[in-house]
Amino acid sequence: MTRLSVNINKIATIRNARGGNIPDVLKVAKDCEQFGAQGITVHPRPDERHITREDVYGLKSVVKEEFNIEGNPNREFMELVLDIKPTQVTLVPDGPDVLTSNAGWDTITNKEFLKEVVGEFKAAGIRVSIFIDANNQFIENAAETGADRIELYTEDYAKNFKSNPEKAIEPFVAGAELANKVGLGINAGHDLNLENLNYFAKRIPNLLEVSIGHALISDSLYFGLQSTIQLYLKQLILDEAIS
């Protein structure tokens, strides 16, 4: 079964909007795991507009399942990750001014840089995933960086799912097949939700993990966090009866 990692950035966004410690990011992380999530994801950004460095250090002792830290591998980020030593680091080419991740790596242009970064993290015993578009050339070059996994950037899939799900999934299936062939594990994330997740998970061969934050936290406003996590876990059961 594909693992569900809950991105708790939006919990920190709500807390920061008011100040104080409500909601409590560390408690929410513990609750997510208690409710069935198999991982916790955070994406600290330089301006700390949601997850802060203090949060990341606090989560180190709280998260019992897999801990995934995403971010742009500048020196400050790398030093944070190397100090925390999470289960996984996901490299995302975010500029400091982006609202949310909006592109995967060009692993051709950035191959030598990524090799150095990947090598440093792997030497510390941290699994490395590269955030990437469903582009076969980029996937092939991602394998040459020494990364363990890729995270398929799924915005295009989500955007086109309602109008033509078969066409929307095609490049992701092809990319996943290639990733399996060249020895890369497959994660996925961005705009996956209760409508499109099951279709995606059923068709991507050897999908190891999905990281979901915005949609899951938004759904929890209606259904409650525990019920929402269970709903997402059910979508990862590869059963044709689930639409």
Backbone as CSV, one residue per row, in Angstrom:
resi,resn,N_x,N_y,N_z,CA_x,CA_y,CA_z,C_x,C_y,C_z
1,MET,0.840,-1.203,0.000,0.000,0.000,0.000,0.872,1.248,0.000
2,THR,0.475,2.217,-0.801,1.173,3.500,-0.847,1.042,4.210,0.497
3,ARG,2.148,4.770,0.979,2.148,5.471,2.259,1.601,6.887,2.100
4,LEU,0.883,7.332,3.126,0.354,8.697,3.153,1.178,9.530,4.120
5,SER,1.846,10.560,3.582,2.556,11.523,4.413,1.752,12.816,4.415
6,VAL,1.394,13.300,5.602,0.582,14.502,5.723,1.489,15.724,5.862
7,ASN,1.327,16.653,4.930,2.064,17.908,4.994,1.314,18.856,5.930
8,ILE,1.966,19.266,7.018,1.285,20.062,8.039,1.616,21.556,7.948
9,ASN,2.129,22.003,6.822,2.413,23.436,6.651,1.199,24.313,6.947
10,LYS,0.017,23.887,6.450,-1.170,24.729,6.608,-1.577,24.862,8.071
11,ILE,-1.258,23.880,8.887,-1.525,23.995,10.319,-0.707,25.152,10.889
12,ALA,0.554,25.225,10.471,1.417,26.319,10.933,0.952,27.662,10.383
13,THR,0.412,27.671,9.164,-0.109,28.920,8.595,-1.241,29.473,9.453
14,ILE,-2.151,28.602,9.877,-3.271,29.031,10.727,-2.744,29.555,12.061
15,ARG,-1.821,28.838,12.652,-1.236,29.284,13.925,-0.583,30.653,13.786
16,ASN,0.204,30.823,12.745,0.958,32.066,12.574,0.057,33.266,12.287
17,ALA,-1.135,33.004,11.740,-2.049,34.098,11.427,-2.513,34.827,12.683
18,ARG,-2.497,34.120,13.805,-2.992,34.706,15.053,-1.879,34.908,16.081
19,GLY,-0.789,34.163,15.940,0.231,34.181,16.972,-0.095,33.136,18.027
20,GLY,0.801,32.944,18.972,0.573,31.931,19.988,0.844,30.537,19.450
21,ASN,0.193,29.557,20.024,0.477,28.169,19.667,-0.800,27.371,19.429
22,ILE,-1.813,28.008,18.861,-3.049,27.327,18.500,-3.276,27.509,17.000
23,PRO,-3.379,26.409,16.256,-3.222,25.022,16.688,-1.761,24.654,16.946
24,ASP,-1.555,23.656,17.766,-0.227,23.194,18.154,0.313,22.252,17.077
25,VAL,1.310,22.698,16.355,1.858,21.929,15.231,2.362,20.560,15.686
26,LEU,3.036,20.506,16.814,3.585,19.230,17.285,2.474,18.265,17.661
27,LYS,1.444,18.759,18.299,0.321,17.891,18.665,-0.392,17.379,17.419
28,VAL,-0.573,18.262,16.441,-1.236,17.834,15.206,-0.426,16.738,14.523
29,ALA,0.892,16.866,14.505,1.730,15.824,13.904,1.531,14.493,14.623
30,LYS,1.538,14.531,15.938,1.318,13.299,16.714,-0.066,12.717,16.437
31,ASP,-1.068,13.593,16.374,-2.429,13.130,16.109,-2.553,12.522,14.717
32,CYS,-1.919,13.139,13.722,-1.962,12.595,12.360,-1.445,11.161,12.344
33,GLU,-0.350,10.918,13.029,0.190,9.558,13.080,-0.756,8.627,13.836
34,GLN,-1.330,9.108,14.924,-2.264,8.295,15.689,-3.491,7.942,14.845
35,PHE,-3.888,8.860,13.961,-5.060,8.647,13.121,-4.759,7.807,11.882
36,GLY,-3.491,7.410,11.684,-3.169,6.492,10.600,-2.166,6.966,9.577
37,ALA,-1.794,8.241,9.607,-0.794,8.722,8.646,0.527,7.998,8.867
38,GLN,1.199,7.660,7.770,2.461,6.923,7.862,3.672,7.821,7.715
39,GLY,3.438,9.128,7.717,4.545,10.064,7.628,4.066,11.484,7.838
40,ILE,5.014,12.365,8.152,4.757,13.790,8.304,5.734,14.530,7.404
41,THR,5.195,15.481,6.638,6.007,16.311,5.743,5.930,17.769,6.192
42,VAL,7.067,18.450,6.129,7.097,19.900,6.322,7.960,20.515,5.232
43,HIS,7.656,21.758,4.919,8.425,22.484,3.906,8.774,23.852,4.477
44,PRO,9.818,23.942,5.292,10.202,25.238,5.858,10.748,26.148,4.765
45,ARG,10.320,27.411,4.806,10.809,28.395,3.843,11.573,29.490,4.574
46,PRO,12.433,30.201,3.861,13.296,31.180,4.541,12.547,32.223,5.350
47,ASP,11.353,32.631,4.899,10.619,33.668,5.623,9.799,33.114,6.789
48,GLU,9.819,31.788,6.974,9.106,31.115,8.070,7.631,31.524,8.112
49,ARG,7.011,31.651,6.947,5.613,32.073,6.929,4.664,30.970,7.398
50,HIS,5.173,29.755,7.468,4.384,28.667,8.074,5.283,27.873,9.019
51,ILE,5.884,26.814,8.546,6.769,26.009,9.401,8.044,26.784,9.720
52,THR,8.412,26.814,10.993,9.620,27.513,11.428,10.729,26.515,11.738
53,ARG,11.931,27.023,11.867,13.044,26.162,12.279,12.752,25.529,13.640
54,GLU,12.162,26.302,14.530,11.818,25.763,15.847,10.845,24.592,15.722
55,ASP,9.881,24.714,14.795,8.950,23.603,14.548,9.705,22.347,14.112
56,VAL,10.627,22.534,13.186,11.347,21.385,12.636,12.124,20.671,13.745
57,TYR,12.779,21.427,14.591,13.514,20.807,15.693,12.563,20.129,16.673
58,GLY,11.410,20.742,16.922,10.446,20.121,17.812,9.888,18.828,17.237
59,LEU,9.657,18.805,15.940,9.106,17.611,15.287,10.089,16.439,15.290
60,LYS,11.373,16.749,15.366,12.377,15.682,15.348,12.111,14.648,16.429
61,SER,11.702,15.092,17.602,11.478,14.161,18.704,10.038,13.670,18.784
62,VAL,9.160,14.241,17.966,7.738,13.907,18.024,7.341,12.867,16.982
63,VAL,7.860,13.009,15.765,7.453,12.144,14.653,8.046,10.756,14.843
64,LYS,7.187,9.766,14.893,7.624,8.380,15.076,7.638,7.605,13.760
65,GLU,6.808,8.033,12.820,6.811,7.409,11.494,7.863,8.131,10.646
66,GLU,7.686,8.143,9.337,8.671,8.784,8.478,8.549,10.308,8.544
67,PHE,9.683,10.967,8.638,9.739,12.428,8.667,10.384,12.885,7.368
68,ASN,9.654,13.694,6.605,10.115,14.178,5.307,10.214,15.693,5.360
69,ILE,11.396,16.225,5.081,11.589,17.669,5.032,11.831,18.065,3.580
70,GLU,10.993,18.973,3.066,11.118,19.466,1.700,11.756,20.843,1.702
71,GLY,12.426,21.163,0.593,12.912,22.525,0.467,13.985,22.695,-0.575
72,ASN,14.291,23.949,-0.819,15.347,24.316,-1.760,16.700,24.140,-1.060
73,PRO,17.601,23.345,-1.630,18.834,23.010,-0.918,19.894,24.107,-0.929
74,ASN,19.537,25.262,-0.356,20.583,26.241,-0.093,21.341,25.787,1.159
75,ARG,22.402,26.482,1.499,23.264,26.007,2.584,22.523,25.972,3.923
76,GLU,21.705,26.998,4.170,20.975,27.050,5.437,20.020,25.859,5.573
77,PHE,19.301,25.564,4.490,18.391,24.419,4.501,19.162,23.119,4.705
78,MET,20.261,22.979,4.004,21.034,21.743,4.109,21.560,21.528,5.526
79,GLU,22.018,22.593,6.149,22.530,22.464,7.513,21.418,22.059,8.483
80,LEU,20.212,22.594,8.263,19.072,22.215,9.090,18.769,20.725,8.942
81,VAL,18.688,20.265,7.700,18.354,18.866,7.444,19.442,17.936,7.979
82,LEU,20.700,18.302,7.778,21.798,17.467,8.256,21.816,17.388,9.778
83,ASP,21.350,18.425,10.437,21.263,18.412,11.894,20.101,17.544,12.378
84,ILE,18.964,17.646,11.695,17.771,16.891,12.086,17.887,15.414,11.717
85,LYS,18.451,15.140,10.538,18.545,13.779,9.989,17.171,13.096,9.902
86,PRO,16.277,13.651,9.094,14.965,13.022,8.903,15.092,11.739,8.094
87,THR,14.001,11.018,7.984,13.988,9.825,7.135,14.316,10.183,5.691
88,GLN,13.732,11.287,5.237,13.838,11.666,3.828,13.929,13.175,3.681
89,VAL,14.720,13.610,2.720,14.717,15.003,2.301,14.268,15.040,0.843
90,THR,13.347,15.954,0.546,12.867,16.127,-0.818,13.364,17.470,-1.335
91,LEU,14.140,17.426,-2.393,14.749,18.626,-2.952,13.776,19.296,-3.919
92,VAL,13.437,20.554,-3.622,12.456,21.304,-4.414,13.103,22.610,-4.867
93,PRO,13.019,22.954,-6.164,13.689,24.163,-6.661,12.881,25.429,-6.439
94,ASP,12.519,25.702,-5.190,11.716,26.872,-4.866,12.566,28.124,-4.759
95,GLY,12.136,29.197,-5.387,12.715,30.497,-5.106,12.136,31.037,-3.815
96,PRO,12.778,32.022,-3.204,12.306,32.529,-1.914,10.973,33.262,-1.986
97,ASP,10.537,33.651,-3.198,9.324,34.450,-3.323,8.114,33.658,-3.816
98,VAL,8.248,32.336,-3.999,7.119,31.573,-4.528,6.088,31.320,-3.434
99,LEU,4.814,31.294,-3.845,3.744,31.022,-2.897,3.700,29.549,-2.534
100,THR,3.840,28.695,-3.555,3.890,27.251,-3.349,4.744,26.664,-4.457
101,SER,5.161,25.423,-4.287,6.027,24.792,-5.292,5.317,24.778,-6.640
102,ASN,5.998,25.250,-7.675,5.338,25.390,-8.975,6.146,24.836,-10.143
103,ALA,7.182,24.057,-9.851,7.988,23.446,-10.915,8.894,22.390,-10.311
104,GLY,9.211,21.398,-11.138,10.193,20.411,-10.724,11.583,20.808,-11.212
105,TRP,12.573,20.010,-10.856,13.960,20.287,-11.238,14.207,20.023,-12.717
106,ASP,14.993,20.862,-13.321,15.643,20.553,-14.588,16.914,19.809,-14.206
107,THR,16.856,18.498,-14.247,17.981,17.675,-13.773,19.100,17.566,-14.790
108,ILE,18.900,18.122,-15.972,19.981,18.173,-16.957,20.883,19.357,-16.628
109,THR,20.283,20.537,-16.559,21.041,21.748,-16.263,21.668,21.702,-14.873
110,ASN,20.960,21.123,-13.914,21.391,21.149,-12.514,21.998,19.836,-12.037
111,LYS,22.389,18.979,-12.980,22.826,17.636,-12.592,24.029,17.648,-11.655
112,GLU,25.039,18.421,-11.965,26.248,18.397,-11.134,25.967,18.961,-9.741
113,PHE,25.169,20.022,-9.676,24.785,20.573,-8.376,24.015,19.534,-7.564
114,LEU,23.057,18.880,-8.198,22.254,17.886,-7.497,23.096,16.692,-7.053
115,LYS,24.049,16.302,-7.849,24.950,15.204,-7.448,25.644,15.530,-6.131
116,GLU,26.127,16.756,-6.010,26.831,17.166,-4.789,25.883,17.165,-3.589
117,VAL,24.694,17.717,-3.785,23.722,17.794,-2.690,23.264,16.398,-2.277
118,VAL,22.910,15.598,-3.267,22.459,14.236,-2.981,23.540,13.459,-2.246
119,GLY,24.779,13.583,-2.712,25.881,12.866,-2.088,26.071,13.256,-0.631
120,GLU,25.919,14.541,-0.337,26.100,14.999,1.043,25.001,14.454,1.952
121,PHE,23.772,14.471,1.480,22.679,13.946,2.301,22.780,12.427,2.467
122,LYS,23.104,11.736,1.397,23.186,10.283,1.501,24.338,9.836,2.396
123,ALA,25.418,10.598,2.402,26.534,10.285,3.296,26.115,10.387,4.758
124,ALA,25.074,11.205,5.020,24.553,11.357,6.383,23.448,10.337,6.686
125,GLY,23.174,9.448,5.746,22.173,8.409,5.968,20.743,8.857,5.735
126,ILE,20.549,9.927,4.954,19.222,10.465,4.694,18.785,10.062,3.282
127,ARG,17.604,9.494,3.173,17.070,9.156,1.855,16.738,10.441,1.103
128,VAL,17.047,10.466,-0.194,16.894,11.698,-0.986,15.897,11.482,-2.126
129,SER,14.950,12.396,-2.214,13.980,12.411,-3.302,14.086,13.751,-4.029
130,ILE,13.905,13.726,-5.342,13.971,14.935,-6.165,12.598,15.231,-6.740
131,PHE,12.097,16.426,-6.483,10.805,16.890,-6.989,10.947,17.168,-8.480
132,ILE,10.088,16.548,-9.295,10.366,16.539,-10.727,9.080,16.425,-11.529
133,ASP,9.077,17.040,-12.712,7.955,16.877,-13.637,8.015,15.492,-14.275
134,ALA,6.883,15.081,-14.810,6.823,13.784,-15.491,7.432,13.924,-16.884
135,ASN,8.734,14.063,-16.900,9.511,14.282,-18.120,10.597,13.211,-18.161
136,ASN,10.578,12.391,-19.193,11.481,11.239,-19.219,12.956,11.625,-19.177
137,GLN,13.330,12.699,-19.855,14.739,13.115,-19.821,15.151,13.545,-18.417
138,PHE,14.277,14.265,-17.753,14.583,14.695,-16.392,14.659,13.501,-15.442
139,ILE,13.799,12.521,-15.662,13.813,11.327,-14.810,15.111,10.534,-15.018
140,GLU,15.508,10.358,-16.259,16.759,9.649,-16.533,17.942,10.343,-15.868
141,ASN,17.980,11.652,-15.949,19.090,12.399,-15.355,18.995,12.446,-13.830
142,ALA,17.793,12.364,-13.300,17.638,12.275,-11.841,18.307,11.017,-11.318
143,ALA,18.183,9.926,-12.053,18.824,8.676,-11.637,20.338,8.834,-11.585
144,GLU,20.886,9.657,-12.474,22.338,9.839,-12.533,22.873,10.725,-11.420
145,THR,21.984,11.386,-10.671,22.440,12.191,-9.537,22.722,11.340,-8.308
146,GLY,22.240,10.098,-8.316,22.390,9.233,-7.147,21.210,9.275,-6.203
147,ALA,20.149,10.012,-6.558,18.967,10.098,-5.706,18.322,8.723,-5.540
148,ASP,17.627,8.567,-4.424,16.919,7.311,-4.154,15.548,7.292,-4.813
149,ARG,14.908,8.457,-4.828,13.539,8.539,-5.325,13.330,9.837,-6.102
150,ILE,12.206,9.874,-6.805,11.686,11.120,-7.341,10.311,11.350,-6.731
151,GLU,9.930,12.620,-6.622,8.539,12.948,-6.297,7.930,13.586,-7.529
152,LEU,6.982,12.895,-8.136,6.328,13.417,-9.332,5.456,14.614,-8.967
153,TYR,5.679,15.714,-9.652,4.927,16.950,-9.447,3.607,16.823,-10.199
154,THR,2.502,16.709,-9.479,1.247,16.257,-10.073,0.236,17.367,-10.366
155,GLU,0.655,18.613,-10.399,-0.308,19.684,-10.668,-0.986,19.513,-12.026
156,ASP,-0.224,19.190,-13.079,-0.828,19.032,-14.404,-1.850,17.902,-14.419
157,TYR,-1.532,16.822,-13.720,-2.495,15.717,-13.618,-3.789,16.210,-12.971
158,ALA,-3.673,16.883,-11.837,-4.852,17.347,-11.112,-5.660,18.348,-11.931
159,LYS,-4.974,19.215,-12.639,-5.632,20.262,-13.427,-6.463,19.673,-14.567
160,ASN,-5.973,18.574,-15.157,-6.624,17.997,-16.327,-7.469,16.763,-16.015
161,PHE,-7.491,16.372,-14.753,-8.147,15.112,-14.377,-9.636,15.106,-14.722
162,LYS,-10.343,16.159,-14.378,-11.797,16.153,-14.564,-12.192,16.073,-16.030
163,SER,-11.453,16.743,-16.895,-11.832,16.783,-18.311,-11.444,15.516,-19.054
164,ASN,-10.284,14.924,-18.689,-9.833,13.719,-19.397,-8.826,12.966,-18.527
165,PRO,-9.317,12.143,-17.605,-8.395,11.463,-16.687,-7.383,10.554,-17.381
166,GLU,-7.799,9.885,-18.446,-6.881,8.976,-19.140,-5.710,9.744,-19.746
167,LYS,-6.007,10.864,-20.370,-4.939,11.675,-20.949,-4.089,12.319,-19.865
168,ALA,-4.732,12.724,-18.783,-4.012,13.390,-17.700,-2.979,12.475,-17.059
169,ILE,-3.283,11.190,-16.977,-2.400,10.264,-16.268,-1.276,9.728,-17.155
170,GLU,-1.427,9.820,-18.470,-0.484,9.177,-19.406,0.983,9.503,-19.130
171,PRO,1.388,10.782,-19.063,2.815,11.056,-18.863,3.331,10.582,-17.510
172,PHE,2.456,10.482,-16.533,2.871,10.035,-15.205,3.080,8.524,-15.172
173,VAL,2.252,7.805,-15.889,2.459,6.357,-16.009,3.768,6.085,-16.734
174,ALA,3.996,6.795,-17.850,5.235,6.608,-18.607,6.446,6.967,-17.753
175,GLY,6.354,8.064,-17.010,7.456,8.468,-16.147,7.720,7.474,-15.048
176,ALA,6.656,6.932,-14.465,6.813,5.946,-13.397,7.442,4.662,-13.925
177,GLU,7.022,4.238,-15.104,7.606,3.027,-15.701,9.100,3.213,-15.935
178,LEU,9.481,4.393,-16.414,10.896,4.675,-16.624,11.637,4.727,-15.297
179,ALA,11.052,5.372,-14.295,11.689,5.448,-12.977,11.931,4.063,-12.408
180,ASN,10.946,3.181,-12.537,11.128,1.803,-12.076,12.286,1.129,-12.817
181,LYS,12.379,1.407,-14.100,13.415,0.792,-14.921,14.806,1.243,-14.523
182,VAL,14.953,2.533,-14.154,16.285,3.054,-13.830,16.581,3.024,-12.329
183,GLY,15.691,2.392,-11.563,15.984,2.148,-10.156,15.612,3.253,-9.196
184,LEU,14.693,4.124,-9.588,14.234,5.201,-8.714,12.906,4.832,-8.065
185,GLY,12.794,5.029,-6.749,11.509,4.912,-6.091,10.633,6.086,-6.478
186,ILE,9.314,5.923,-6.316,8.382,6.936,-6.789,7.507,7.452,-5.656
187,ASN,7.588,8.756,-5.425,6.659,9.495,-4.580,5.858,10.431,-5.482
188,ALA,4.831,11.055,-4.938,4.050,12.009,-5.730,3.386,13.017,-4.813
189,GLY,3.144,14.210,-5.361,2.450,15.213,-4.579,2.207,16.500,-5.334
190,HIS,1.219,17.215,-4.931,0.773,18.545,-5.359,-0.608,18.442,-5.999
191,ASP,-1.588,18.964,-5.302,-2.983,19.022,-5.745,-3.660,17.660,-5.843
192,LEU,-3.074,16.636,-5.238,-3.796,15.369,-5.112,-4.869,15.542,-4.042
193,ASN,-6.051,14.949,-4.288,-7.162,15.133,-3.369,-8.087,13.924,-3.399
194,LEU,-9.220,14.024,-2.696,-10.133,12.883,-2.597,-10.775,12.528,-3.928
195,GLU,-10.810,13.447,-4.883,-11.401,13.153,-6.183,-10.446,12.434,-7.119
196,ASN,-9.168,12.768,-7.057,-8.246,12.254,-8.082,-7.200,11.279,-7.563
197,LEU,-7.136,11.068,-6.257,-6.043,10.275,-5.686,-6.140,8.794,-6.025
198,ASN,-7.313,8.209,-5.894,-7.428,6.773,-6.130,-7.105,6.409,-7.579
199,TYR,-7.598,7.206,-8.506,-7.328,6.960,-9.932,-5.825,6.991,-10.186
200,PHE,-5.156,7.952,-9.585,-3.706,8.082,-9.753,-2.977,6.894,-9.134
201,ALA,-3.319,6.561,-7.906,-2.609,5.492,-7.194,-2.783,4.136,-7.867
202,LYS,-3.960,3.897,-8.457,-4.209,2.612,-9.109,-3.377,2.439,-10.371
203,ARG,-2.962,3.540,-10.984,-2.335,3.458,-12.304,-0.834,3.723,-12.310
204,ILE,-0.295,4.157,-11.191,1.138,4.427,-11.123,1.831,3.204,-10.524
205,PRO,2.642,2.502,-11.304,3.258,1.272,-10.801,4.288,1.552,-9.707
206,ASN,4.131,0.851,-8.591,5.068,0.936,-7.457,5.131,2.337,-6.858
207,LEU,3.987,2.967,-6.702,3.922,4.271,-6.038,4.145,4.055,-4.540
208,LEU,5.220,4.626,-4.027,5.618,4.365,-2.637,4.968,5.313,-1.647
209,GLU,4.795,6.580,-2.031,4.348,7.573,-1.058,3.683,8.737,-1.760
210,VAL,2.634,9.270,-1.143,2.070,10.548,-1.570,2.161,11.515,-0.390
211,SER,2.485,12.753,-0.703,2.561,13.813,0.302,1.434,14.791,0.009
212,ILE,0.505,14.943,0.955,-0.681,15.759,0.716,-0.895,16.687,1.908
213,GLY,-1.077,17.962,1.611,-1.260,18.931,2.674,-2.492,19.793,2.493
214,HIS,-2.462,20.687,1.513,-3.511,21.705,1.376,-4.902,21.081,1.286
215,ALA,-5.079,20.114,0.393,-6.406,19.517,0.213,-6.838,18.760,1.465
216,LEU,-5.924,18.018,2.054,-6.269,17.221,3.231,-6.655,18.102,4.412
217,ILE,-5.892,19.140,4.666,-6.207,20.033,5.777,-7.513,20.778,5.502
218,SER,-7.739,21.163,4.251,-9.000,21.828,3.897,-10.184,20.888,4.106
219,ASP,-10.053,19.633,3.676,-11.128,18.656,3.878,-11.411,18.425,5.358
220,SER,-10.377,18.521,6.170,-10.557,18.261,7.600,-11.426,19.330,8.270
221,LEU,-11.563,20.498,7.647,-12.462,21.523,8.185,-13.912,21.045,8.149
222,TYR,-14.217,20.182,7.199,-15.568,19.641,7.071,-15.729,18.300,7.785
223,PHE,-14.731,17.431,7.631,-14.874,16.055,8.098,-14.185,15.771,9.419
224,GLY,-13.316,16.670,9.858,-12.485,16.403,11.022,-11.199,15.714,10.584
225,LEU,-10.115,15.933,11.311,-8.809,15.436,10.892,-8.746,13.914,10.868
226,GLN,-9.253,13.262,11.901,-9.184,11.808,11.952,-9.951,11.174,10.801
227,SER,-11.183,11.623,10.575,-11.982,11.058,9.482,-11.356,11.345,8.129
228,THR,-10.775,12.531,7.971,-10.170,12.899,6.687,-8.968,12.012,6.373
229,ILE,-8.125,11.785,7.346,-6.978,10.908,7.115,-7.444,9.510,6.722
230,GLN,-8.489,9.018,7.360,-9.016,7.710,6.991,-9.580,7.708,5.576
231,LEU,-10.225,8.807,5.181,-10.742,8.900,3.821,-9.615,8.858,2.793
232,TYR,-8.512,9.544,3.092,-7.377,9.534,2.164,-6.712,8.166,2.129
233,LEU,-6.595,7.528,3.259,-6.011,6.178,3.280,-6.855,5.208,2.454
234,LYS,-8.166,5.357,2.519,-9.039,4.484,1.729,-8.828,4.679,0.241
235,GLN,-8.517,5.920,-0.165,-8.263,6.180,-1.580,-6.979,5.505,-2.076
236,LEU,-6.122,5.137,-1.157,-4.875,4.469,-1.534,-5.000,2.964,-1.577
237,ILE,-6.190,2.461,-1.265,-6.455,1.029,-1.427,-6.770,0.802,-2.894
238,LEU,-6.018,-0.048,-3.532,-6.155,-0.213,-4.991,-7.310,-1.134,-5.308
239,ASP,-8.498,-0.599,-5.162,-9.738,-1.340,-5.337,-10.559,-0.649,-6.422
240,GLU,-10.909,-1.382,-7.449,-11.665,-0.792,-8.556,-13.022,-0.258,-8.103
241,ALA,-13.499,-0.708,-6.939,-14.803,-0.259,-6.456,-14.759,1.197,-5.993
242,ILE,-13.555,1.710,-5.714,-13.428,3.097,-5.267,-13.321,3.994,-6.493
243,SER,-14.167,4.970,-6.608,-14.150,5.851,-7.781,-13.303,7.072,-7.491
